[in-house]
Amino acid sequence: MVLVLCVTACTTTTKSTPVAWRFLAKGFDSRIEQPQRVVLRTATEWREFWSRHSPANSTNKPPVVDFKREMVVAVMMGLQKVGGHDLEIVRVDTTNDRTRILVVEYEPALGARPRKGGTTPYQMIAIPRSSSRPRFVDVTARPKAPWQPLRIDNGPGFLKAPPKRAAGGASR
């Protein structure tokens, strides 16, 4: 009987449950120049983080967060020497008291002429307060051309752009 319980428990698959989240901020001009993935659980942590993030001459106050019910997730790409980089939190879910945050980092498209100058992409969201330790899952994506959207499939290529069309838009 013990063996049957162990086999059942070991082969049971766990399903993830999507977590609703609230947008706080996104942009390309953070003063934080090192890549970071952080969870902020108090108003003091949030204010200190925001003051390191926002431009020195900025009068912007941090978005309001109810830390009795929420916590902040911030993903920072760090300083990128050329433009065309971006990042996005695309999913937050829970599995067995573990919060998973899926982050896609976008690199400039192949053949694109990225603008000069540094950029520091970031995104911040509020999620329901939890004592679980979040796990960040990072995926890097590079579209083949800036005008083609990414196509997500389950194949070996995972994130890839659709094939290019022939010059002049005509198919041959």
C-alpha positions as CSV (number, residue, x, y, z in Angstrom):
1,M,0.0,0.0,0.0
2,V,2.9,2.4,0.8
3,L,4.3,1.7,-2.7
4,V,1.1,2.5,-4.4
5,L,0.8,5.9,-2.6
6,C,4.4,6.8,-3.5
7,V,3.9,5.9,-7.1
8,T,0.7,7.9,-7.3
9,A,2.3,10.9,-5.5
10,C,5.4,10.8,-7.7
11,T,3.6,10.6,-11.0
12,T,0.9,13.2,-10.3
13,T,1.5,16.2,-12.5
14,T,1.0,19.7,-10.9
15,K,-0.9,22.3,-12.8
16,S,0.1,25.9,-12.7
17,T,-2.5,28.6,-11.9
18,P,-2.2,32.0,-13.6
19,V,-1.8,34.9,-11.2
20,A,-3.5,38.2,-12.0
21,W,-1.0,41.1,-11.9
22,R,-1.2,44.9,-12.2
23,F,1.0,47.0,-14.4
24,L,3.1,49.6,-12.6
25,A,5.8,50.9,-14.9
26,K,7.7,50.1,-18.1
27,G,10.3,52.0,-20.1
28,F,13.9,52.3,-21.3
29,D,15.4,54.9,-19.1
30,S,16.2,53.3,-15.7
31,R,19.3,54.5,-13.8
32,I,19.8,50.9,-12.7
33,E,22.6,49.7,-15.0
34,Q,23.0,46.1,-13.8
35,P,20.5,43.4,-14.7
36,Q,18.2,42.6,-11.8
37,R,15.2,40.5,-10.9
38,V,13.8,41.7,-7.6
39,V,10.7,41.3,-5.4
40,L,9.9,44.2,-3.1
41,R,7.6,43.4,-0.1
42,T,7.6,46.7,1.9
43,A,6.9,50.3,1.1
44,T,10.4,51.2,2.3
45,E,12.0,48.8,-0.1
46,W,9.8,50.1,-2.9
47,R,10.6,53.8,-2.2
48,E,14.4,53.0,-2.0
49,F,14.3,51.0,-5.2
50,W,12.3,53.7,-7.0
51,S,14.8,56.4,-6.0
52,R,17.7,54.3,-7.4
53,H,15.7,53.6,-10.6
54,S,14.2,57.0,-11.5
55,P,16.2,59.8,-13.1
56,A,17.9,62.1,-10.5
57,N,15.9,65.2,-11.6
58,S,12.6,63.3,-11.8
59,T,9.6,64.4,-9.7
60,N,7.8,61.2,-10.5
61,K,6.6,59.4,-7.4
62,P,6.5,55.6,-7.3
63,P,3.1,54.1,-8.3
64,V,0.9,53.4,-5.3
65,V,1.0,49.8,-4.0
66,D,-1.0,48.3,-1.1
67,F,1.7,46.2,0.6
68,K,-0.8,44.5,2.9
69,R,-2.2,42.8,-0.2
70,E,0.5,43.2,-2.9
71,M,4.2,43.1,-3.6
72,V,6.2,44.5,-6.5
73,V,8.1,42.5,-9.1
74,A,10.8,44.5,-11.0
75,V,12.8,43.2,-13.9
76,M,15.7,45.3,-15.1
77,M,17.7,44.5,-18.3
78,G,20.6,46.7,-17.3
79,L,22.6,49.0,-19.6
80,Q,22.5,48.0,-23.2
81,K,25.0,49.8,-25.4
82,V,22.6,50.1,-28.4
83,G,18.9,50.6,-28.7
84,G,16.5,47.9,-29.9
85,H,16.5,45.8,-26.6
86,D,13.4,45.3,-24.6
87,L,11.9,43.0,-22.0
88,E,8.4,42.0,-20.9
89,I,6.8,40.0,-18.2
90,V,4.5,37.7,-20.1
91,R,3.2,35.4,-17.5
92,V,3.0,34.9,-13.7
93,D,1.7,31.7,-12.2
94,T,1.9,29.5,-9.1
95,T,2.6,25.8,-8.7
96,N,2.7,24.3,-5.2
97,D,3.4,27.5,-3.3
98,R,6.0,28.6,-5.8
99,T,5.5,31.7,-7.9
100,R,7.0,31.6,-11.4
101,I,7.6,34.8,-13.4
102,L,8.3,34.4,-17.2
103,V,10.3,37.2,-18.6
104,V,11.1,37.6,-22.4
105,E,14.2,39.6,-23.3
106,Y,14.1,40.9,-26.8
107,E,17.4,41.6,-28.7
108,P,17.6,43.9,-31.7
109,A,16.4,42.2,-34.9
110,L,19.0,40.6,-37.2
111,G,20.1,43.1,-39.9
112,A,18.4,46.0,-38.1
113,R,20.2,49.2,-37.6
114,P,19.9,49.8,-33.9
115,R,19.9,53.4,-32.8
116,K,23.0,54.6,-31.0
117,G,23.1,55.4,-27.3
118,G,22.5,53.3,-24.2
119,T,19.1,52.1,-23.0
120,T,18.1,50.4,-19.8
121,P,14.8,48.5,-20.3
122,Y,12.6,47.7,-17.3
123,Q,9.2,46.6,-16.2
124,M,7.5,46.6,-12.8
125,I,4.3,44.9,-11.8
126,A,2.3,44.3,-8.6
127,I,1.2,40.7,-7.8
128,P,-0.8,39.4,-4.8
129,R,1.3,39.2,-1.6
130,S,2.8,35.8,-1.0
131,S,5.5,34.3,1.3
132,S,6.7,32.1,-1.5
133,R,10.0,32.7,-3.1
134,P,9.5,33.6,-6.8
135,R,11.4,31.9,-9.6
136,F,12.2,34.0,-12.6
137,V,12.4,32.2,-16.0
138,D,14.2,34.2,-18.7
139,V,13.8,33.6,-22.4
140,T,15.8,35.5,-25.0
141,A,14.1,36.3,-28.3
142,R,15.5,37.9,-31.5
143,P,13.1,38.5,-34.3
144,K,14.7,38.2,-37.8
145,A,13.3,41.4,-39.0
146,P,11.9,44.4,-37.0
147,W,8.5,44.4,-38.8
148,Q,7.8,40.7,-38.3
149,P,6.0,39.5,-35.1
150,L,7.3,36.6,-33.2
151,R,5.5,33.3,-33.5
152,I,5.5,31.0,-30.5
153,D,5.3,27.3,-31.0
154,N,6.3,24.2,-29.1
155,G,8.9,23.0,-31.5
156,P,12.7,23.1,-31.1
157,G,12.9,26.7,-32.4
158,F,10.5,27.9,-29.5
159,L,10.7,31.6,-30.4
160,K,11.2,32.5,-34.0
161,A,9.9,34.8,-36.6
162,P,8.0,33.8,-39.7
163,P,10.0,33.3,-43.0
164,K,11.0,36.4,-45.0
165,R,9.1,37.2,-48.1
166,A,10.9,37.8,-51.4
167,A,12.0,41.4,-52.2
168,G,9.1,43.6,-53.5
169,G,6.6,41.6,-51.5
170,A,5.9,39.1,-54.3
171,S,6.0,35.4,-53.5
172,R,7.9,33.2,-55.9
